């Protein structure tokens, strides 16, 4: 859902901030150029929106090659280790759109995802990073939470965690308007 929403809001977005275990910058995946593994590359190439990745820990050769060839300033990556150590340097994101892929969290906390990736963030580490990002955002234009997969969830803990993140985010943003 991220691509069509960001496309529709393009004129209102200065920065796309993506919490994800994966970069989703592949040129193609399983023979297709339009899918969950290529969405961020399509946004970069078609919508020209700078992207900040937070919590990434899985890369493909294609993505690394693409990152090394993209212009400086288009993509910023704060990998999971930097998040955990508190070493991410967040800039002024202006009007930001936030995309949260639930697999940014460790599968111990969010097993109900299609592409689990071990060594992810704890919910507390995620919330701390999210608050840091929001403090550097002039206006939150929109938010999506993606890749919750109830078919592989365990006792709905991923769905409950995703819902809790949304509730906390709404509460945080509501504070801006007081």
C-alpha positions in Angstrom: 0.0 0.0 0.0 2.9 2.3 0.5 3.6 3.2 -3.2 0.0 4.3 -4.1 -0.5 6.3 -0.9 2.9 8.0 -1.2 2.2 8.6 -4.9 -1.1 10.3 -4.1 0.5 12.4 -1.3 3.7 13.1 -3.3 3.4 16.9 -3.3 3.0 16.9 0.5 6.0 14.7 1.4 9.6 15.8 1.9 10.9 12.5 3.4 9.8 8.9 3.5 10.9 7.2 6.7 10.8 3.4 6.6 11.2 1.0 9.5 12.0 -2.3 7.9 14.3 -5.3 8.2 14.8 -5.2 4.4 15.6 -2.4 2.0 13.0 -3.4 -0.6 15.3 -1.8 -3.2 15.6 -4.8 -5.6 15.2 -4.1 -9.3 13.1 -7.3 -9.6 12.1 -10.2 -7.5 10.8 -13.5 -8.7 10.5 -12.1 -12.2 8.4 -9.1 -11.2 9.5 -5.4 -11.0 6.4 -4.5 -8.9 6.2 -6.2 -5.5 7.1 -5.9 -1.8 10.8 -6.4 -2.5 11.0 -3.6 -5.1 8.6 -1.0 -3.7 11.2 1.4 -2.3 13.3 1.4 -5.5 10.2 2.2 -7.4 9.4 5.1 -5.1 13.0 6.4 -5.4 13.0 6.1 -9.2 9.5 7.2 -10.0 8.6 9.6 -7.2 12.0 11.1 -6.3 11.4 11.1 -2.6 14.4 10.8 -0.3 14.2 7.7 1.9 15.5 7.1 5.4 15.6 3.4 6.4 15.7 2.5 10.1 16.4 -1.0 11.6 17.5 -2.7 8.4 19.5 -5.9 8.8 19.1 -7.9 5.5 20.5 -6.9 2.2 20.7 -8.4 -1.2 23.7 -8.0 -3.6 21.4 -6.1 -6.0 20.4 -3.7 -3.3 24.0 -3.0 -2.1 25.0 -2.4 -5.8 22.0 -0.1 -6.2 22.8 1.8 -3.0 26.4 2.4 -4.1 25.3 3.8 -7.4 22.5 6.1 -6.2 23.2 9.8 -5.6 24.2 10.9 -2.2 21.4 12.2 -0.1 18.6 10.1 -1.7 19.0 7.2 0.7 20.0 7.1 4.4 20.4 3.8 6.2 20.5 3.4 9.9 20.9 -0.3 10.4 19.7 -2.3 13.4 23.0 -2.2 15.2 23.2 1.6 15.0 19.6 1.8 16.3 20.4 -0.4 19.3 23.5 1.5 20.1 21.7 4.8 19.8 24.0 5.9 17.0 21.4 7.0 14.4 21.7 10.6 13.5 18.3 11.9 12.5 18.0 15.0 10.5 15.2 17.5 9.7 12.7 15.4 7.8 10.1 18.2 7.2 6.8 16.7 6.1 7.3 13.0 6.5 5.5 9.9 5.6 6.1 6.9 7.8 6.0 3.3 6.7 6.4 0.6 9.4 7.1 -2.9 8.1 6.4 -5.0 11.2 9.4 -7.3 10.4 11.6 -4.5 11.7 10.9 -6.1 15.1 12.6 -9.3 16.1 10.5 -12.4 15.3 10.4 -13.2 19.0 8.1 -10.2 19.4 6.5 -10.3 15.9 6.4 -13.8 14.5 3.4 -13.1 12.2 5.3 -11.8 9.2 5.9 -13.2 5.8 9.7 -12.7 5.8 11.0 -13.0 9.4 14.5 -11.8 10.0 16.2 -12.6 13.3 18.1 -10.1 15.4 15.5 -7.3 15.0 14.5 -4.5 17.3 12.6 -5.1 20.6 9.4 -3.2 20.9 11.1 -0.8 23.4 14.0 -0.1 21.0 11.5 0.4 18.2 9.5 2.9 20.2 12.6 4.8 21.2 13.7 5.1 17.5 10.2 6.0 16.5 10.1 8.9 19.0 13.5 10.1 17.8 12.2 10.2 14.2 9.0 12.0 15.2 11.1 14.6 17.1 12.8 15.4 13.8 9.6 15.6 11.7 7.9 18.9 11.1 4.6 17.3 10.1 3.5 13.7 9.8 1.7 13.4 6.5 0.7 9.8 6.8 1.5 6.4 8.2 1.2 2.8 7.1 1.9 -0.5 9.0 2.5 -3.3 6.6 3.3 -7.0 6.4 1.4 -8.3 9.4 0.4 -11.8 8.3 -2.3 -13.3 10.6 -1.9 -16.7 8.8 1.5 -17.2 10.4 0.9 -15.3 13.6 1.1 -16.9 17.0 -1.8 -16.1 19.4 -2.2 -12.8 17.5 0.8 -11.3 19.2 2.0 -9.6 16.0 -1.4 -8.1 15.3 -1.7 -6.9 18.9 1.8 -5.4 18.8 1.0 -3.6 15.5 -2.3 -2.3 16.9 -0.4 -1.0 20.0 2.2 0.7 17.8 -0.6 2.5 16.0 -2.3 3.5 19.3 1.0 4.9 20.7 1.7 6.7 17.4 -1.7 8.4 17.4 -1.2 9.4 21.1 2.2 10.8 20.3 1.0 12.8 17.2 -2.1 14.0 19.2 0.3 15.7 21.6 1.4 17.9 18.6 -2.0 19.4 18.4 -2.4 20.4 22.1 
